[in-house]
Amino acid sequence: ITGKTVPDIQGMLKLVEDSHLKLCPDVPFVGWDVVLSADPKLPVCLLEVNLSCNFFRGTFDKRVYLNFIDDALVKLQEQRLAADKA
């Protein structure tokens, strides 16, 4: 929304990134639903992780996204081949 800012966006990003690394480090792309609360004891909370994201309502740079996915799939294939050899 034009003119509005999200409070503590950096803290929110850190929470999501840390959670992703801890909970699903091998999943290259997920969506996180984040709750902003009026409770000062818990101002930001993760509601859920969406493992099947879609882009129906958003715009994005397809080239950047596809390069990201390609890199992630190459990495996963390398890990699979290494595991098959072990």
C-alpha positions in Angstrom: 0.0 0.0 0.0 1.5 3.3 -1.1 2.9 5.3 1.8 2.8 2.5 4.3 5.7 0.7 5.9 6.0 -2.7 7.5 7.4 -2.3 11.0 10.7 -4.2 11.6 10.9 -5.7 8.1 14.5 -6.7 8.7 13.6 -8.6 11.8 10.8 -10.3 9.9 13.1 -11.3 7.1 15.6 -12.7 9.6 12.9 -14.8 11.3 11.8 -16.2 7.9 15.3 -16.8 6.7 16.4 -18.5 10.0 13.2 -20.6 10.0 13.7 -21.7 6.4 17.3 -22.8 7.1 16.2 -24.7 10.2 12.9 -26.2 9.0 13.4 -26.8 5.3 16.9 -26.2 4.2 16.7 -28.5 1.2 13.5 -26.8 -0.2 14.6 -24.1 -2.6 11.4 -22.0 -2.6 8.6 -21.6 -0.1 6.2 -19.0 1.0 5.9 -17.8 4.6 2.8 -16.3 6.1 3.8 -13.9 8.8 1.6 -12.3 11.5 2.2 -8.8 12.9 0.8 -8.7 16.4 -0.1 -5.8 18.7 1.3 -8.0 21.6 4.7 -6.5 22.5 5.8 -9.9 23.8 5.3 -11.5 20.4 5.3 -8.7 17.7 6.0 -11.1 14.8 5.0 -14.7 14.4 5.1 -17.3 11.6 1.6 -18.5 10.8 2.5 -21.2 8.2 4.8 -22.3 5.5 3.4 -22.8 2.0 5.4 -25.5 0.1 3.3 -25.0 -3.0 3.6 -21.3 -3.8 1.9 -19.6 -6.7 2.3 -16.3 -8.5 -1.3 -15.7 -9.5 -1.5 -12.2 -7.9 2.1 -11.1 -8.2 4.5 -9.9 -10.7 8.1 -11.1 -10.7 11.2 -11.2 -12.8 10.8 -14.6 -14.5 14.5 -14.7 -15.6 15.7 -14.2 -12.1 13.2 -16.8 -10.7 14.0 -19.4 -13.4 17.8 -18.9 -12.9 17.2 -19.4 -9.1 15.2 -22.6 -9.6 17.7 -23.9 -12.2 20.6 -23.4 -9.7 18.6 -25.1 -6.9 17.7 -28.1 -9.1 21.3 -28.5 -10.2 22.4 -28.4 -6.6 19.8 -31.0 -5.7 20.9 -33.2 -8.5 24.5 -33.0 -7.4 23.4 -34.0 -3.9 21.4 -36.9 -5.2 24.3 -38.2 -7.3 26.7 -37.9 -4.4 24.2 -39.8 -2.1 23.8 -42.5 -4.7 27.6 -43.0 -4.7 27.8 -43.2 -0.9 
